[in-house]
Amino acid sequence: KVVLVDFDNDNVNEEKIIDYIKSEYPTLTVKTTKGTHFYYAKPDNVKIGCFTDTITAGGFQVDYKTGTKAYAVVKLNGIERETNQPLSFDNLPELPPILYPLKVSKENLSGMAEGDGRNDKIFNHLCWVQRIYPDIDLENMAQIINEKLFLESLETKELESIIKSVKSYYDPNEYTGDLTDMI
């Protein structure tokens, strides 16, 4: 019932992303030699396994560990790693949508700037988010990506146009296939 989200310095502006998650979605965190582990309760409606180098619904790369065979090192050389609170897996908050896995997306959107194809990449990414997680607030996700991931944000009207295109491109009520293999 617990999922570990592992940041290993795979994102251009990783500290900014980590700081945002810590402030908006506080939970147990463990400092590692390469990054940070976030511990959340695993949502029942989201398929999560032990995935590496996976893009999240928020557009950045993480690793996931969950289940009875996955492990995480909370002590290194006999010394407990630095945590933000006492080490306990009871009463963890549920994994927030920004951290849902989006295995079909291979584009890490962190650090993108003018000339990097931001418009096309955020459009494709948001199409997958909308298709796989139709209950996610698409406007909010787009704003987070634009403000926290991109090195240079898109203009407001440009972002609004992309969101409008995404919403008109795919109607989740019309899809009848099974998307569970894409999560």
Secondary structure, 3 states (H helix, E strand, C coil): CEEEEEECCCCCCHHHHHHHHHHHCCCEEEECCCCEEEEEECCCCCCCCCCCCEEECCCCEEEEEECCCCCCCCEECCEECCECCCCCCCCCCECCHHHCECCCCCCCCCCCCCCCCHHHHHHHHHHHHHHHCCCCCHHHHHHHHHHHHCCCCCCHHHHHHHHHHHHHHCCHHHCCCCCHHHC
